[in-house]
Amino acid sequence: MVLVESRSTLDKDKLAEYTKCAKEEIIPYWLSVPGMKELRAYREQGSFRVLVEMEFDSFESWGKALDNPKTKEIMSKWALYTHDFEWKMWDVSPLIPQPLKPKK
């Protein structure tokens, strides 16, 4: 498993265009990528800063997705509506390899 985290700031003057592109192109694309397990998104309270988490089944799947020309096209579109873009990649914790839940 690999978790890819991206953070960016949405251009407030392009929110409607971004929303349309995200719903019609960006999100459907990522959900169709082989090896994609889960896509989550968050917005920082009171700002235009967003966090997107994409969980892939392996580093190999992520690497193939990243090398895909369609990914480069999608990321170029994303860049039209955002700035301050950052990527981080996370691997499974050896101490907590599976999610823990509190006992009830």
DSSP file (Angstrom, degrees, kcal/mol; ACC not computed):
  #  RESIDUE AA STRUCTURE BP1 BP2  ACC     N-H-->O    O-->H-N    N-H-->O    O-->H-N    TCO  KAPPA ALPHA  PHI   PSI    X-CA   Y-CA   Z-CA
    1    1 A M              0   0    0      0, 0.0    91,-0.6     0, 0.0     2,-0.4   0.000 360.0 360.0 360.0 142.9    0.0    0.0    0.0
    2    2 A V  E     -AB  56  91A   0     54,-2.1    54,-2.9    56,-0.2     2,-0.6  -0.998 360.0-152.0-137.8 137.3    1.1    3.5   -0.7
    3    3 A L  E     -AB  55  90A   0     87,-2.5    87,-3.1    -2,-0.4     2,-0.6  -0.947   8.7-161.5-110.9 122.2   -0.6    6.7    0.3
    4    4 A V  E     -AB  54  89A   0     50,-3.1    50,-2.8    -2,-0.6     2,-0.5  -0.913   7.6-166.5-105.9 124.3    0.0    9.7   -1.9
    5    5 A E  E     -AB  53  88A   0     83,-3.2    83,-2.2    -2,-0.6     2,-0.4  -0.934   6.1-177.1-114.1 127.5   -0.8   13.1   -0.3
    6    6 A S  E     -AB  52  87A   0     46,-2.8    46,-2.9    -2,-0.5     2,-0.4  -0.984   3.5-170.4-125.4 139.2   -1.1   16.3   -2.3
    7    7 A R  E     +AB  51  86A   0     79,-2.2    79,-2.5    -2,-0.4     2,-0.3  -0.975  17.0 151.7-125.3 139.6   -1.8   19.7   -1.0
    8    8 A S  E     -A   50   0A   0     42,-2.0    42,-3.3    -2,-0.4     2,-0.5  -0.970  40.0-115.4-156.5 168.6   -2.6   22.8   -3.0
    9    9 A T  E     -AB  49  83A   0     74,-3.0    74,-2.0    -2,-0.3    40,-0.2  -0.958  29.8-131.6-113.4 126.3   -4.4   26.1   -2.8
   10   10 A L  E     - B   0  82A   0     38,-3.0     2,-0.7    -2,-0.5    72,-0.3  -0.522  22.9-115.4 -74.4 140.8   -7.3   26.6   -5.1
   11   11 A D    >   -     0   0    0     70,-3.0     3,-2.3    -2,-0.2     7,-0.2  -0.690  23.2-148.5 -74.9 114.4   -7.4   29.8   -7.1
   12   12 A K  G >  S+     0   0    0     -2,-0.7     3,-0.8     1,-0.3     4,-0.2   0.754  94.4  58.1 -61.7 -24.5  -10.5   31.5   -5.6
   13   13 A D  G 3  S+     0   0    0      1,-0.2    -1,-0.3     2,-0.1     4,-0.1   0.558 109.8  44.8 -79.7  -7.2  -11.3   33.2   -8.9
   14   14 A K  G <> S+     0   0    0     -3,-2.3     4,-2.8    67,-0.2    -1,-0.2   0.101  73.7 117.3-122.0  21.7  -11.5   29.9  -10.7
   15   15 A L  H <> S+     0   0    0     -3,-0.8     4,-2.9     1,-0.2     5,-0.2   0.896  77.1  48.8 -61.2 -43.4  -13.6   27.8   -8.2
   16   16 A A  H  > S+     0   0    0      2,-0.2     4,-2.1     1,-0.2    -1,-0.2   0.923 114.7  45.4 -63.8 -43.5  -16.5   27.2  -10.6
   17   17 A E  H  > S+     0   0    0      2,-0.2     4,-2.5     1,-0.2    -2,-0.2   0.909 114.1  49.5 -64.9 -42.4  -14.2   26.1  -13.4
   18   18 A Y  H  X S+     0   0    0     -4,-2.8     4,-3.3     2,-0.2     5,-0.2   0.933 109.7  51.1 -61.3 -47.2  -12.2   23.9  -11.0
   19   19 A T  H  X S+     0   0    0     -4,-2.9     4,-2.5     1,-0.2     5,-0.2   0.914 111.8  47.2 -58.8 -44.9  -15.3   22.3   -9.6
   20   20 A K  H  X S+     0   0    0     -4,-2.1     4,-2.4     2,-0.2     5,-0.3   0.938 115.3  44.9 -62.3 -48.1  -16.6   21.4  -13.1
   21   21 A C  H  X>S+     0   0    0     -4,-2.5     4,-2.8     2,-0.2     5,-1.9   0.907 113.4  50.6 -64.3 -42.6  -13.3   20.0  -14.2
   22   22 A A  I  <>S+     0   0    0     -4,-3.3     5,-2.7     3,-0.2    -2,-0.2   0.934 115.3  41.9 -61.8 -46.7  -12.8   18.1  -11.0
   23   23 A K  I  <5S+     0   0    0     -4,-2.5    -2,-0.2    -5,-0.2    -1,-0.2   0.878 124.3  35.5 -69.0 -38.7  -16.2   16.5  -11.2
   24   24 A E  I  <5S+     0   0    0     -4,-2.4    -2,-0.2    -5,-0.2    -3,-0.2   0.777 137.0   2.5 -90.0 -28.1  -16.2   15.8  -14.9
   25   25 A E  I  X5S+     0   0    0     -4,-2.8     4,-2.0    -5,-0.3    -3,-0.2   0.740 121.3  48.8-125.7 -54.6  -12.5   14.9  -15.5
   26   26 A I  I  ><S+     0   0    0     -5,-1.9     4,-2.4     2,-0.2     5,-0.2   0.954 114.8  40.2 -65.8 -54.5  -10.1   14.8  -12.6
   27   27 A I  H  ><S+     0   0    0     -5,-2.7     4,-2.4     1,-0.2     5,-0.2   0.948 116.6  48.7 -63.9 -49.8  -12.0   12.6  -10.1
   28   28 A P  H  > S+     0   0    0      0, 0.0     4,-0.8     0, 0.0    -1,-0.2   0.889 111.6  52.3 -58.0 -36.1  -13.4   10.1  -12.7
   29   29 A Y  H >X S+     0   0    0     -4,-2.0     3,-1.4     1,-0.2     4,-0.6   0.978 110.2  45.4 -62.0 -54.6   -9.9    9.7  -14.1
   30   30 A W  H >< S+     0   0    0     -4,-2.4     3,-1.0     1,-0.3    -1,-0.2   0.866 110.0  55.1 -59.8 -36.1   -8.2    9.0  -10.8
   31   31 A L  H 3< S+     0   0    0     -4,-2.4    -1,-0.3     1,-0.2    -2,-0.2   0.692 107.0  52.3 -70.1 -16.7  -11.0    6.5   -9.8
   32   32 A S  H << S+     0   0    0     -3,-1.4    -1,-0.2    -4,-0.8    -2,-0.2   0.534  81.8 112.4 -93.5  -7.6  -10.4    4.6  -13.1
   33   33 A V  S X< S-     0   0    0     -3,-1.0     3,-1.9    -4,-0.6    32,-0.0  -0.488  77.0-110.6 -71.7 128.6   -6.6    4.2  -12.5
   34   34 A P  T 3  S+     0   0    0      0, 0.0    31,-0.1     0, 0.0     3,-0.1  -0.333 102.9  23.9 -58.0 134.8   -5.6    0.5  -12.0
   35   35 A G  T 3  S+     0   0    0      1,-0.3    22,-2.2    21,-0.1     2,-0.4   0.275  83.8 137.0  92.6 -10.6   -4.4    0.0   -8.4
   36   36 A M  E <   +C   56   0A   0     -3,-1.9    -1,-0.3    20,-0.2    20,-0.3  -0.566  22.6 172.4 -70.1 124.6   -6.4    3.0   -6.9
   37   37 A K  E     -     0   0A   0     18,-3.7     2,-0.3    -2,-0.4    19,-0.2   0.784  60.4  -3.9-101.2 -37.4   -8.0    1.8   -3.7
   38   38 A E  E     -C   55   0A   0     17,-1.5    17,-3.1     2,-0.0     2,-0.4  -0.986  49.5-157.2-161.0 145.2   -9.4    5.0   -2.3
   39   39 A L  E     +C   54   0A   0     -2,-0.3     2,-0.3    15,-0.2    15,-0.2  -0.997  19.1 175.1-127.0 126.5   -9.6    8.8   -2.9
   40   40 A R  E     -C   53   0A   0     13,-2.9    13,-3.0    -2,-0.4     2,-0.3  -0.956   7.4-168.2-129.7 149.3  -10.2   11.2   -0.1
   41   41 A A  E     -C   52   0A   0     -2,-0.3     2,-0.3    11,-0.2    11,-0.2  -0.994   3.8-176.8-140.2 147.6  -10.3   15.0   -0.1
   42   42 A Y  E     -C   51   0A   0      9,-2.8     9,-2.6    -2,-0.3     2,-0.4  -0.963  14.6-145.9-139.2 153.2  -10.4   17.6    2.6
   43   43 A R  E     -C   50   0A   0     -2,-0.3     7,-0.2     7,-0.2     2,-0.2  -0.988  27.2-116.0-123.7 131.8  -10.5   21.4    2.7
   44   44 A E    >   -     0   0    0      5,-2.8     3,-2.0    -2,-0.4     5,-0.2  -0.460  45.5 -98.3 -65.8 129.6   -8.8   23.5    5.4
   45   45 A Q  T 3  S+     0   0    0      1,-0.3    -1,-0.1    -2,-0.2     3,-0.1  -0.225 101.9   1.2 -52.1 125.7  -11.4   25.3    7.4
   46   46 A G  T 3  S+     0   0    0      1,-0.2    -1,-0.3    -3,-0.1     2,-0.2   0.639 119.1  79.6  73.8  15.7  -11.9   28.9    6.2
   47   47 A S  S <  S-     0   0    0     -3,-2.0    -1,-0.2     2,-0.2   -38,-0.0  -0.798  82.9-115.0-140.3-176.9   -9.4   28.7    3.4
   48   48 A F  S    S+     0   0    0     -2,-0.2   -38,-3.0    -3,-0.1     2,-0.4   0.181  73.7 121.3-105.6  13.8   -8.9   27.6   -0.2
   49   49 A R  E     -A    9   0A   0    -40,-0.2    -5,-2.8    -5,-0.2     2,-0.3  -0.643  43.5-168.4 -81.2 131.5   -6.2   25.0    0.9
   50   50 A V  E     -AC   8  43A   0    -42,-3.3   -42,-2.0    -2,-0.4     2,-0.4  -0.916  15.6-156.6-124.6 150.7   -7.1   21.4   -0.1
   51   51 A L  E     -AC   7  42A   0     -9,-2.6    -9,-2.8    -2,-0.3     2,-0.5  -0.994  10.5-171.2-122.9 127.1   -5.6   18.0    0.8
   52   52 A V  E     -AC   6  41A   0    -46,-2.9   -46,-2.8    -2,-0.4     2,-0.5  -0.984   3.0-165.2-120.6 129.8   -6.2   15.1   -1.5
   53   53 A E  E     -AC   5  40A   0    -13,-3.0   -13,-2.9    -2,-0.5     2,-0.5  -0.964   3.6-172.8-116.0 128.2   -5.2   11.5   -0.4
   54   54 A M  E     -AC   4  39A   0    -50,-2.8   -50,-3.1    -2,-0.5     2,-0.6  -0.979   8.2-157.8-121.7 121.3   -4.9    8.7   -2.9
   55   55 A E  E     -AC   3  38A   0    -17,-3.1   -18,-3.7    -2,-0.5   -17,-1.5  -0.873  11.4-172.7-102.4 125.2   -4.3    5.2   -1.7
   56   56 A F  E     -AC   2  36A   0    -54,-2.9   -54,-2.1    -2,-0.6   -20,-0.2  -0.799  32.2-124.2-112.5 156.2   -2.8    2.8   -4.1
   57   57 A D  S    S-     0   0    0    -22,-2.2     2,-0.3    -2,-0.3   -21,-0.1   0.722  88.7  -2.9 -72.6 -20.4   -2.4   -1.0   -3.7
   58   58 A S     >  -     0   0    0    -23,-0.2     4,-1.9   -56,-0.1   -56,-0.2  -0.989  66.7-108.0-162.3 163.8    1.4   -0.7   -4.4
   59   59 A F  H  > S+     0   0    0     -2,-0.3     4,-2.8     1,-0.2     5,-0.2   0.840 118.8  59.5 -64.5 -33.1    4.3    1.5   -5.4
   60   60 A E  H  > S+     0   0    0      2,-0.2     4,-2.4     1,-0.2    -1,-0.2   0.926 104.6  47.7 -62.2 -45.1    4.2   -0.2   -8.8
   61   61 A S  H  > S+     0   0    0      2,-0.2     4,-2.4     1,-0.2    -1,-0.2   0.921 113.0  48.6 -61.8 -44.0    0.6    0.9   -9.4
   62   62 A W  H  X S+     0   0    0     -4,-1.9     4,-2.6     1,-0.2    -2,-0.2   0.927 111.0  50.7 -61.6 -44.9    1.4    4.4   -8.4
   63   63 A G  H  X S+     0   0    0     -4,-2.8     4,-1.8     1,-0.2    -2,-0.2   0.901 110.7  48.3 -61.3 -42.2    4.5    4.5  -10.6
   64   64 A K  H  X S+     0   0    0     -4,-2.4     4,-0.8     2,-0.2    -1,-0.2   0.903 112.0  49.9 -64.4 -40.7    2.5    3.2  -13.6
   65   65 A A  H >< S+     0   0    0     -4,-2.4     3,-0.8     1,-0.2     6,-0.3   0.921 110.3  50.1 -62.6 -43.0   -0.2    5.8  -13.0
   66   66 A L  H 3< S+     0   0    0     -4,-2.6    -1,-0.2     1,-0.2    -2,-0.2   0.837 109.9  50.6 -65.9 -33.3    2.4    8.6  -12.8
   67   67 A D  H 3< S+     0   0    0     -4,-1.8    -1,-0.2    -5,-0.2    -2,-0.2   0.602  85.1 108.9 -79.7 -11.6    4.0    7.5  -16.0
   68   68 A N    XX  -     0   0    0     -3,-0.8     4,-1.5    -4,-0.8     3,-0.7  -0.485  69.3-139.6 -69.4 128.5    0.7    7.5  -17.9
   69   69 A P  H 3> S+     0   0    0      0, 0.0     4,-1.9     0, 0.0    -1,-0.1   0.829 103.9  59.5 -57.1 -31.9    0.4   10.4  -20.4
   70   70 A K  H 3> S+     0   0    0      1,-0.2     4,-2.6     2,-0.2     5,-0.2   0.874 101.4  54.4 -65.4 -35.8   -3.2   10.8  -19.3
   71   71 A T  H <> S+     0   0    0     -3,-0.7     4,-2.8    -6,-0.3     5,-0.2   0.918 106.9  50.6 -61.9 -43.0   -2.0   11.5  -15.7
   72   72 A K  H  X S+     0   0    0     -4,-1.5     4,-1.8     1,-0.2    -1,-0.2   0.889 110.9  49.4 -62.6 -38.5    0.3   14.2  -17.0
   73   73 A E  H  X S+     0   0    0     -4,-1.9     4,-1.8     2,-0.2    -2,-0.2   0.923 112.4  47.2 -64.7 -45.1   -2.7   15.8  -18.9
   74   74 A I  H  X S+     0   0    0     -4,-2.6     4,-2.4     1,-0.2    -2,-0.2   0.908 111.7  50.2 -63.7 -42.8   -4.9   15.6  -15.8
   75   75 A M  H  X S+     0   0    0     -4,-2.8     4,-2.0     1,-0.2    -1,-0.2   0.852 107.6  54.4 -66.8 -33.6   -2.2   17.1  -13.6
   76   76 A S  H  X S+     0   0    0     -4,-1.8     4,-0.7    -5,-0.2    -1,-0.2   0.890 109.4  47.9 -65.5 -38.5   -1.7   20.0  -16.1
   77   77 A K  H >X S+     0   0    0     -4,-1.8     3,-1.2     1,-0.2     4,-0.5   0.922 109.2  53.0 -65.8 -43.3   -5.4   20.7  -15.9
   78   78 A W  H >X S+     0   0    0     -4,-2.4     3,-1.6     1,-0.3     4,-0.6   0.895 103.2  58.7 -57.5 -40.5   -5.3   20.7  -12.1
   79   79 A A  H 3< S+     0   0    0     -4,-2.0     3,-0.3     1,-0.3    -1,-0.3   0.718  93.2  67.1 -64.5 -21.3   -2.4   23.2  -12.2
   80   80 A L  H << S+     0   0    0     -3,-1.2    -1,-0.3    -4,-0.7    -2,-0.2   0.751 111.1  33.6 -67.8 -22.6   -4.6   25.6  -14.1
   81   81 A Y  H << S+     0   0    0     -3,-1.6   -70,-3.0    -4,-0.5     2,-0.3   0.387 117.2  50.5-115.4   0.6   -6.8   26.0  -11.0
   82   82 A T  E  <  -B   10   0A   0     -4,-0.6     2,-0.3    -3,-0.3   -72,-0.2  -0.861  50.1-173.6-136.5 166.7   -4.3   25.6   -8.1
   83   83 A H  E     +B    9   0A   0    -74,-2.0   -74,-3.0    -2,-0.3    -3,-0.0  -0.910  64.2  50.4-148.6 178.3   -0.9   26.9   -6.8
   84   84 A D  E    S-     0   0A   0     -2,-0.3     2,-0.2   -76,-0.2    -1,-0.1   0.893  75.0-175.8  55.4  44.0    1.4   26.0   -3.9
   85   85 A F  E     +     0   0A   0    -77,-0.1     2,-0.3    -3,-0.1   -77,-0.2  -0.522   8.7 176.9 -78.3 134.3    1.3   22.4   -4.9
   86   86 A E  E     -B    7   0A   0    -79,-2.5   -79,-2.2    -2,-0.2     2,-0.4  -0.988  12.5-158.5-136.1 144.9    3.1   19.8   -2.8
   87   87 A W  E     +B    6   0A   0     -2,-0.3     2,-0.3   -81,-0.2   -81,-0.2  -0.938  10.2 176.8-119.3 145.9    3.4   16.0   -2.9
   88   88 A K  E     -B    5   0A   0    -83,-2.2   -83,-3.2    -2,-0.4     2,-0.4  -0.986  14.3-151.9-141.7 147.9    4.2   13.5   -0.2
   89   89 A M  E     -B    4   0A   0     -2,-0.3     2,-0.4   -85,-0.2   -85,-0.2  -0.975  11.5-165.5-122.9 133.9    4.3    9.7   -0.4
   90   90 A W  E     -B    3   0A   0    -87,-3.1   -87,-2.5    -2,-0.4     2,-0.2  -0.922   4.0-157.9-122.1 143.2    3.7    7.5    2.6
   91   91 A D  E     -B    2   0A   0     -2,-0.4   -89,-0.1   -89,-0.2     2,-0.1  -0.634  41.7 -75.0-108.0 170.6    4.4    3.8    3.1
   92   92 A V        -     0   0    0    -91,-0.6    -1,-0.1    -2,-0.2     6,-0.1  -0.401  48.5-115.1 -66.7 139.9    2.8    1.4    5.6
   93   93 A S        -     0   0    0      3,-0.5    -1,-0.1     1,-0.1    -3,-0.0  -0.609  12.3-146.9 -74.1 131.1    3.9    1.8    9.3
   94   94 A P  S    S+     0   0    0      0, 0.0    -1,-0.1     0, 0.0    -2,-0.0   0.799 100.6  48.7 -68.5 -25.4    5.7   -1.3   10.5
   95   95 A L  S    S+     0   0    0      1,-0.2    -3,-0.0     2,-0.1    -2,-0.0   0.873 127.7  20.8 -80.0 -39.5    4.2   -0.6   14.0
   96   96 A I        +     0   0    0      1,-0.1    -3,-0.5     4,-0.0    -1,-0.2  -0.689  67.7 162.2-130.8  78.4    0.6   -0.1   12.9
   97   97 A P        +     0   0    0      0, 0.0    -1,-0.1     0, 0.0    -2,-0.1   0.722  69.4  41.3 -73.3 -20.0    0.2   -1.8    9.5
   98   98 A Q  S    S-     0   0    0     -6,-0.1     0, 0.0     1,-0.0     0, 0.0  -0.908 101.5 -88.2-124.0 153.1   -3.6   -1.8    9.7
   99   99 A P        -     0   0    0      0, 0.0     2,-0.4     0, 0.0    -1,-0.0  -0.295  39.9-143.6 -59.2 141.2   -6.1    0.8   11.0
  100  100 A L        -     0   0    0     -4,-0.1    -4,-0.0     0, 0.0     0, 0.0  -0.850  12.3-162.4-105.7 144.7   -6.7    0.6   14.8
  101  101 A K        -     0   0    0     -2,-0.4     0, 0.0     0, 0.0     0, 0.0  -0.972  25.7-105.9-127.3 142.7  -10.1    1.4   16.2
  102  102 A P        -     0   0    0      0, 0.0     2,-0.3     0, 0.0     0, 0.0  -0.303  37.7-110.2 -64.1 149.2  -11.0    2.2   19.8
  103  103 A K              0   0    0      1,-0.1     0, 0.0     0, 0.0     0, 0.0  -0.585 360.0 360.0 -77.8 141.8  -12.7   -0.5   21.8
  104  104 A K              0   0    0     -2,-0.3    -1,-0.1     0, 0.0     0, 0.0   0.411 360.0 360.0-107.1 360.0  -16.3    0.3   22.7
